[in-house]
Amino acid sequence: MTYRYTNRATAQLAQSITPRDTIITLIPGTGDAFPALQQPTDRFALTLTSVSNPDQFEVCIVIGRQGDRVTVIRGQDNTTAQSFSSGDVASLNMTAGVYALFPQAGYMGVFDPTIANTINGYQKNAIVCDPDTPGLLWVSTKDGNKSSPSDQDGAWIHLTAGGNYADAGALDTEKKDRQNSEAALQNNFEDGINNEASLRAQADKQLQSEIDNEAALRKQADNQLQNEINDLERNKVSRSGDTMTGALFSTGLYDANGGKSTFPLGAQLDNAQIYLELSKTSDGTIPASIVFRDASGGIHHFINVTSTGNLVSQRGNPFLEVPSQGGQPMRLEAFTTIADNGSKVTFPTPFSGPPIAILMNAQENDWDCAAALGTWTAEGFTVTDYAQNDASRPQRVIIMAVGPA
């Protein structure tokens, strides 16, 4: 059964009717405003209203129309069949009863046997809700279906049954399966939450461990740095009289005579300086020097150490090396004085014992002179000669003596 509609369909009765009349004649030419009923099951609702008394109305169901003549079922939708006069209004309106018939158009209403009888049965493929089981839908398998889904006579098929007619056992099984599925889903959801919480707790624990390790490493580094600072504080020379226990080096370089020299490390008084210096020469060797810079700016390398470890003078001449005697360190003393045969010569700096060698040489006239044996003491000796002093007077002599330091 299908209800048809047209917009603003209204007309007037051409003749009066009694409650028994089922054919209504409309004013000629106005019937075409209403729907054409092409199928035997086509219908539309027609409301009759009295012009003299608008509160008087009746709902009819039109089951056929030929031009201006309509065949009706009287007294529908909780109204009663009444008498109407010529000129009263007949109109197509949406009624409460028609709204109730929406299931035939696919409205998901609950199956209702009263509606089924009113619409002369549900159409094929109409869908209704099960009156007892929420969420259970039924599909009509035929037109004019007045059977209840619970009859299980094949007139209805469960919407999800895949073509198999549902029975009570199948519904119970499906209901249990749905419940089990929902329970499993809930369990999986809870397990997922628990797993997520466990993973987060594990990640938090690992992060805290990393933070603790980082804090420990930082504390260790801070302690090491503090120890180094303390060592520097203990070892630094900050004022006169302090003692430095560590090494002190000057590593800065500046260009000097085609090579590189370290910045000096030494002492200064007014404009005079004495300092230690390392220099890298053009041939790549690195000698060391004790340098004296006089107040006029003159540079004197009075002691130099070659790259091979030899001591040399400012002119590059090696120093005399006097070996020790019997474990006793020796030193050399050289000087000039005025002497003659029998003169007493005193060493500028006394030795710690008698010298082991004394050399003499006259600087003026020819004179063969020497230190007389038996006269050598730590303080000096007596001059003797082996030939006459041609100068016939005391003359200048050079003396070199080696003795215990």
Phi, psi and omega in degrees: 000131182233130177268132181255155183218148166224157183277134171054040178280119179209151181203179177240151179289134176277336181221154175288153178228156176254171179299341183270343184291138177243359176241128181244130179256127181262162177305134184308136177088356182258351183292332182290352175289345182261162183298148172273128182265100187273335180248153180301334182265004179287145182216163162206155183270137180234126180254126177260131182227133179285132178289323183283336180220089185301340179284349178268116178211164180212139177259128177240156173251120181276125180250358178192147177216130173234099182064244182263006180251128180238140176259130189229160167255121189277157171062050180263168174056049176064027172245166180245152177293133183225172177270139177228151185260163174301135181097346175293161190268138171239123185221153177266108181237155172283125183245165179299323180294322179293319176303320181292343182269008183302337179305329181292346177258010178102002177297132185280063178271166177283141178302131182225117181298330179295315178296319180303318179289322182297319183267011180061038175095148178288148177285163175297137180077004172294145183243132177228160176270146176292134183290343185247329186249111179298137177085357180264122183247147180237146179243129179288136181262001182203164174281157178063035186277109178252000181288152174273143177304331181288348179290336179053044180256013179088357181285340179232145176236138177297134188302327182254016185278354177065031177098353177262133180293130183283141173238175185298319180297318179295322179295318178298318179297316180296321179297317179294319178299319179296318179296317179297319179296317179295321179295318179296320178297318179296318179296317179298321179296315180294320177298320179298318179296316180296318179297319179298318179296320179295316179296320179294319179297319179296317179295319178297320180295317179296318179298318179296322178297317179296321178297317179296318179297317179298319179296320179295317179297319179295319179296319178298316179296319179297318179296317179297317178297319180296322177297318178296319178297318179298318178298317179297320179296321181289325188265346185288150175259107187253346182203167180300134179096347177290155179247129178259124182266341180265179180281153177232119184234150171247114186250354179291149183237152172218157181288135180208115174053044178080001178232202179234139177230151176282154172295142189291155176228109185187214184230157181220140173226119188052239180261001180267143182222150168226133187204165175265147183210138169249136180230140175255114185279175182295336179271004175093353178282157183233093174274164178241152182216148163258117191247137172245124176250113184285174185295339179270359180096002178288140182255130181230109175272080190282342171223126178235145175242119181287170179295345177263001174094009180270143176274130179226161179277180179299330180274359179093006180277139180286149175281150176290131180253120182256115180287157178287159179239115179058034180084357180266120179294141181250161172218158181253137177230122180235137182197171174241154178202172176260124184214163176214174180302128180088000180289146174268122180253131179251133178292138178304321177232117183299148172279172177276355178194177181302141179292161180258346178206139176223126177244139179228148178207128179285142183258349184251256180282165180295126181201121179266099184238163181198172175274124184293129179297147180088352180251002185285121175230174179296337184264334182171202183200176178248139182277139172228169178221161179246356176210157185292142176287107184295340180285343181056032178195163175298139179227168184284134179232154174257132182234132172234126182230140176241126181208175181295137182290000000 
